[in-house]
Amino acid sequence: MELDLLVVQFQKKDTAAFEKLYGMYSENICGIINTIVRNDTLAEEICQDVFIKIWNNAESYNASKGRFFTWILNIARNAAIDEIRSKSYKNNKQNLSSDFFVGILDNKADTITEKEDHAGFRRLLVNLKDKCVQIIELLYFKGFTQKEVAEELDIPLGTVKTRNRNCISQIRNNMAL
């Protein structure tokens, strides 16, 4: 229950609590961001912005709605997706080779680095079908909308929604293992 106390102190703007939480989570959060933006320097910048954002909005965290790490992770994921959808990001990526865009989850869990696995991603991807890996990669790691996934994979939008729901259920089952 030390984490709960630390979060309460953080919400009261205790800088020591913030520093400890930063130490606990920054490496994982930065790794997650990097899986989306695929740029170490940019990931670190976004990570810093995320921690500033959570500091400024600490009072909006509600333990009854989820774990503290999940709250930070959602903020980080949204910030990374906002970045890759930004005009400046797209302009910077125009001249990159296609090798840069090789799938994050190709070969399933083998491509996730040890740094990123601290959050337990390898375990969650066990036994996922290739269809699931493809949907999860596009939706959650590359920031595609469901409509964009349907267009990218040339399948109906309803199929994307159903597969996403089924894949998330399978990931939840893997969490219970």
VENRA-V785544 format. One record per backbone hydrogen bond with DSSP energy under -1.0 kcal/mol. NH is the residue of the N-H (numbers start at 1). CO is the residue of the C=O. Records with the same first field share a line. If there is no record, write none. Layout:
NH: CO  CO
//
This chain:
5: 1
6: 2
7: 3
8: 4
9: 5
10: 6
11: 7
12: 8
13: 10
14: 9
18: 14
19: 15
20: 16
21: 17
22: 18
23: 19
24: 20
25: 21
26: 22
29: 25
30: 26
31: 27
32: 28
33: 29
34: 30
35: 31
36: 33
37: 33
38: 34
43: 39
44: 40
45: 41
46: 42
47: 43
48: 44
49: 45
50: 46
51: 47
52: 48
53: 49
54: 50
55: 51
56: 52
57: 53
58: 55
60: 57
61: 58
65: 62
71: 67
72: 68
73: 69
74: 70
75: 71
76: 72
77: 73
78: 74
79: 75
80: 76
81: 77
82: 78
83: 79
84: 80
85: 81
86: 83
90: 86
91: 87
92: 88
93: 89
96: 93
100: 97
101: 98
102: 99
108: 105
110: 107
111: 108
112: 109
117: 113
119: 116
120: 117
124: 120
125: 121
128: 125
133: 129
134: 130
135: 131
136: 132
137: 133
138: 134
139: 135
140: 136
141: 137
142: 137
144: 138
149: 145
150: 146
151: 147
152: 148
153: 149
155: 150
160: 156
161: 157
162: 158
163: 159
164: 160
165: 161
166: 162
167: 163
168: 164
169: 165
170: 166
171: 167
172: 168
173: 169
174: 170
175: 171
176: 172
//
